[in-house]
Amino acid sequence: MDKFLKQIYHGHSGFLSFSEEEKKIAAQNQVFLTYGEIIAPSVDYLLSIIELTEDDVFLDLGSGVGKLCLQVLMRSTAKKVYGIEAHEIRHSISEHAWKKVKRKRPYFGKSNRELIFLKDNFLNFDFSPVTVIFMCSTCFGHELMESIATKINDAPLIRIAISMKEIPNLSRLSLYKKIDIKTSWNESSPCYIYMV
């Protein structure tokens, strides 16, 4: 999988530089421009723990260039995978990568399963159809984490939430397991898995 993703993303990266003004505007909108990736073997490990089914709708909050979403689609049976990214360039890279995957492995584009990349602030997204949610939330502030928790609590179908930071005030989900996974920024990063 790692080799395939490297081919798909050759020449494209989510690691970008931003001006202080861009950072300030993003922060006012609770958009975090800091970027990092969960490496492919770690995603496979997560998928082995959560065991997605053909009834699952997976949502990645802050999906960056879409690597995790592509891997979830290709390595699970989830019927729908959403990736929401607020930054235009990263969103464009994810769309471009998805087109390349469909050219190289056309069966992914022709199945009844869907991969949808949206350019938006994920707080604007309706979580109600989602069953599994992921967030690379290392840099998310407490206020944003509380807003996400409220949206999770209000979405009755969510059965699993995965976060790189503890999620405060969850009402239906409890901490199932804390694991360490390899990321682009650290050999061992904490990852919290919540389940109903």
One Martini backbone bead per residue (centre of mass of N, CA, C, O) as a GRO file, in nm:
protein
  196
    1MET     BB    1   0.058   0.062  -0.021
    2ASP     BB    2   0.290   0.263   0.007
    3LYS     BB    3   0.384   0.248  -0.288
    4PHE     BB    4   0.121   0.335  -0.421
    5LEU     BB    5   0.097   0.614  -0.281
    6LYS     BB    6   0.363   0.725  -0.394
    7GLN     BB    7   0.269   0.722  -0.687
    8ILE     BB    8   0.015   0.900  -0.659
    9TYR     BB    9   0.192   1.143  -0.491
   10HIS     BB   10   0.386   1.226  -0.691
   11GLY     BB   11   0.471   1.568  -0.638
   12HIS     BB   12   0.286   1.561  -0.370
   13SER     BB   13   0.195   1.780  -0.086
   14GLY     BB   14   0.084   1.888   0.248
   15PHE     BB   15   0.348   2.045   0.290
   16LEU     BB   16   0.309   2.379   0.389
   17SER     BB   17   0.325   2.726   0.361
   18PHE     BB   18   0.251   3.011   0.580
   19SER     BB   19   0.129   3.292   0.663
   20GLU     BB   20   0.035   3.476   0.926
   21GLU     BB   21  -0.239   3.560   0.805
   22GLU     BB   22  -0.341   3.277   0.734
   23LYS     BB   23  -0.330   3.167   1.023
   24LYS     BB   24  -0.524   3.373   1.151
   25ILE     BB   25  -0.775   3.313   0.981
   26ALA     BB   26  -0.793   3.014   1.042
   27ALA     BB   27  -0.820   3.035   1.355
   28GLN     BB   28  -1.091   3.195   1.349
   29ASN     BB   29  -1.219   2.918   1.195
   30GLN     BB   30  -1.104   2.654   1.316
   31VAL     BB   31  -0.834   2.621   1.138
   32PHE     BB   32  -0.576   2.382   1.083
   33LEU     BB   33  -0.253   2.387   0.908
   34THR     BB   34  -0.136   2.165   1.025
   35TYR     BB   35   0.075   1.881   0.922
   36GLY     BB   36  -0.001   1.524   0.905
   37GLU     BB   37   0.073   1.163   0.902
   38ILE     BB   38  -0.050   0.849   0.868
   39ILE     BB   39   0.090   0.572   0.818
   40ALA     BB   40   0.006   0.296   0.646
   41PRO     BB   41   0.055   0.074   0.869
   42SER     BB   42  -0.123   0.225   1.080
   43VAL     BB   43  -0.387   0.207   0.926
   44ASP     BB   44  -0.399  -0.097   0.913
   45TYR     BB   45  -0.408  -0.134   1.219
   46LEU     BB   46  -0.671   0.018   1.269
   47LEU     BB   47  -0.848  -0.158   1.080
   48SER     BB   48  -0.805  -0.421   1.251
   49ILE     BB   49  -0.962  -0.309   1.503
   50ILE     BB   50  -1.245  -0.186   1.373
   51GLU     BB   51  -1.386  -0.334   1.149
   52LEU     BB   52  -1.518  -0.268   0.880
   53THR     BB   53  -1.822  -0.234   0.700
   54GLU     BB   54  -2.076  -0.215   0.453
   55ASP     BB   55  -2.230   0.000   0.665
   56ASP     BB   56  -2.009   0.207   0.659
   57VAL     BB   57  -1.933   0.554   0.750
   58PHE     BB   58  -1.655   0.747   0.674
   59LEU     BB   59  -1.472   1.010   0.862
   60ASP     BB   60  -1.240   1.276   0.778
   61LEU     BB   61  -1.099   1.523   0.975
   62GLY     BB   62  -0.879   1.662   0.798
   63SER     BB   63  -0.766   1.506   0.509
   64GLY     BB   64  -0.598   1.660   0.329
   65VAL     BB   65  -0.471   1.452   0.063
   66GLY     BB   66  -0.627   1.153   0.124
   67LYS     BB   67  -0.478   0.891   0.216
   68LEU     BB   68  -0.660   0.762   0.429
   69CYS     BB   69  -0.913   0.738   0.253
   70LEU     BB   70  -0.796   0.557   0.035
   71GLN     BB   71  -0.719   0.328   0.226
   72VAL     BB   72  -0.999   0.268   0.335
   73LEU     BB   73  -1.124   0.193   0.065
   74MET     BB   74  -0.902  -0.035  -0.016
   75ARG     BB   75  -0.904  -0.191   0.300
   76SER     BB   76  -1.220  -0.196   0.294
   77THR     BB   77  -1.600  -0.211   0.315
   78ALA     BB   78  -1.685   0.060   0.305
   79LYS     BB   79  -1.939   0.243   0.148
   80LYS     BB   80  -1.829   0.523   0.275
   81VAL     BB   81  -1.600   0.807   0.210
   82TYR     BB   82  -1.496   1.091   0.393
   83GLY     BB   83  -1.328   1.407   0.308
   84ILE     BB   84  -1.233   1.694   0.505
   85GLU     BB   85  -1.108   2.009   0.365
   86ALA     BB   86  -1.018   2.354   0.389
   87HIS     BB   87  -0.779   2.336   0.197
   88GLU     BB   88  -0.740   2.381  -0.134
   89ILE     BB   89  -0.479   2.229  -0.211
   90ARG     BB   90  -0.530   1.967  -0.059
   91HIS     BB   91  -0.797   1.904  -0.192
   92SER     BB   92  -0.689   1.890  -0.485
   93ILE     BB   93  -0.497   1.654  -0.435
   94SER     BB   94  -0.715   1.449  -0.359
   95GLU     BB   95  -0.867   1.456  -0.627
   96HIS     BB   96  -0.628   1.376  -0.806
   97ALA     BB   97  -0.569   1.104  -0.668
   98TRP     BB   98  -0.844   0.972  -0.726
   99LYS     BB   99  -0.816   0.979  -1.033
  100LYS     BB  100  -0.563   0.798  -1.042
  101VAL     BB  101  -0.685   0.550  -0.913
  102LYS     BB  102  -0.912   0.507  -1.128
  103ARG     BB  103  -0.703   0.455  -1.356
  104LYS     BB  104  -0.531   0.218  -1.214
  105ARG     BB  105  -0.816   0.126  -1.040
  106PRO     BB  106  -1.124   0.115  -1.170
  107TYR     BB  107  -1.300  -0.049  -0.959
  108PHE     BB  108  -1.328   0.188  -0.752
  109GLY     BB  109  -1.511   0.376  -0.953
  110LYS     BB  110  -1.745   0.125  -1.009
  111SER     BB  111  -1.856   0.092  -0.752
  112ASN     BB  112  -2.089   0.127  -0.477
  113ARG     BB  113  -1.865   0.279  -0.367
  114GLU     BB  114  -1.752   0.577  -0.183
  115LEU     BB  115  -1.562   0.883  -0.259
  116ILE     BB  116  -1.555   1.196  -0.069
  117PHE     BB  117  -1.447   1.523  -0.137
  118LEU     BB  118  -1.435   1.811   0.079
  119LYS     BB  119  -1.457   2.170   0.084
  120ASP     BB  120  -1.433   2.242   0.432
  121ASN     BB  121  -1.566   2.287   0.732
  122PHE     BB  122  -1.639   2.025   0.941
  123LEU     BB  123  -1.860   2.180   1.117
  124ASN     BB  124  -2.067   2.184   0.855
  125PHE     BB  125  -2.112   1.888   0.885
  126ASP     BB  126  -2.321   1.610   0.865
  127PHE     BB  127  -2.302   1.333   1.095
  128SER     BB  128  -2.559   1.138   1.073
  129PRO     BB  129  -2.434   0.902   0.861
  130VAL     BB  130  -2.214   0.835   1.057
  131THR     BB  131  -2.000   0.564   1.210
  132VAL     BB  132  -1.699   0.672   1.144
  133ILE     BB  133  -1.433   0.858   1.307
  134PHE     BB  134  -1.158   1.078   1.209
  135MET     BB  135  -0.869   1.244   1.385
  136CYS     BB  136  -0.589   1.461   1.343
  137SER     BB  137  -0.584   1.632   1.660
  138THR     BB  138  -0.316   1.740   1.787
  139CYS     BB  139  -0.383   2.073   1.721
  140PHE     BB  140  -0.637   2.085   1.865
  141GLY     BB  141  -0.841   2.257   2.046
  142HIS     BB  142  -1.062   2.246   2.302
  143GLU     BB  143  -1.302   2.382   2.163
  144LEU     BB  144  -1.302   2.197   1.915
  145MET     BB  145  -1.332   1.927   2.063
  146GLU     BB  146  -1.609   2.001   2.184
  147SER     BB  147  -1.756   2.040   1.914
  148ILE     BB  148  -1.711   1.753   1.815
  149ALA     BB  149  -1.846   1.605   2.051
  150THR     BB  150  -2.127   1.720   2.002
  151LYS     BB  151  -2.160   1.599   1.717
  152ILE     BB  152  -2.130   1.308   1.807
  153ASN     BB  153  -2.363   1.302   2.017
  154ASP     BB  154  -2.578   1.390   1.773
  155ALA     BB  155  -2.479   1.105   1.633
  156PRO     BB  156  -2.625   0.792   1.651
  157LEU     BB  157  -2.432   0.617   1.441
  158ILE     BB  158  -2.188   0.648   1.600
  159ARG     BB  159  -1.941   0.383   1.700
  160ILE     BB  160  -1.665   0.537   1.609
  161ALA     BB  161  -1.370   0.703   1.751
  162ILE     BB  162  -1.075   0.868   1.621
  163SER     BB  163  -0.784   1.001   1.804
  164MET     BB  164  -0.488   1.201   1.878
  165LYS     BB  165  -0.693   1.295   2.099
  166GLU     BB  166  -0.872   1.352   2.347
  167ILE     BB  167  -1.225   1.327   2.403
  168PRO     BB  168  -1.450   1.531   2.527
  169ASN     BB  169  -1.771   1.464   2.640
  170LEU     BB  170  -1.873   1.183   2.592
  171SER     BB  171  -2.178   0.992   2.598
  172ARG     BB  172  -2.171   0.706   2.417
  173LEU     BB  173  -1.865   0.695   2.422
  174SER     BB  174  -1.575   0.492   2.492
  175LEU     BB  175  -1.282   0.395   2.590
  176TYR     BB  176  -1.116   0.121   2.444
  177LYS     BB  177  -0.828   0.236   2.321
  178LYS     BB  178  -0.475   0.281   2.357
  179ILE     BB  179  -0.240   0.369   2.111
  180ASP     BB  180   0.053   0.328   1.909
  181ILE     BB  181   0.169   0.529   1.632
  182LYS     BB  182   0.290   0.598   1.323
  183THR     BB  183   0.422   0.906   1.204
  184SER     BB  184   0.551   1.189   1.051
  185TRP     BB  185   0.636   1.309   1.362
  186ASN     BB  186   0.641   1.003   1.491
  187GLU     BB  187   0.705   0.684   1.610
  188SER     BB  188   0.507   0.754   1.877
  189SER     BB  189   0.158   0.793   1.882
  190PRO     BB  190  -0.124   0.872   2.022
  191CYS     BB  191  -0.433   0.668   2.014
  192TYR     BB  192  -0.791   0.702   2.023
  193ILE     BB  193  -1.049   0.457   2.096
  194TYR     BB  194  -1.395   0.479   2.040
  195MET     BB  195  -1.691   0.313   2.177
  196VAL     BB  196  -2.012   0.185   2.236
   0.00000   0.00000   0.00000
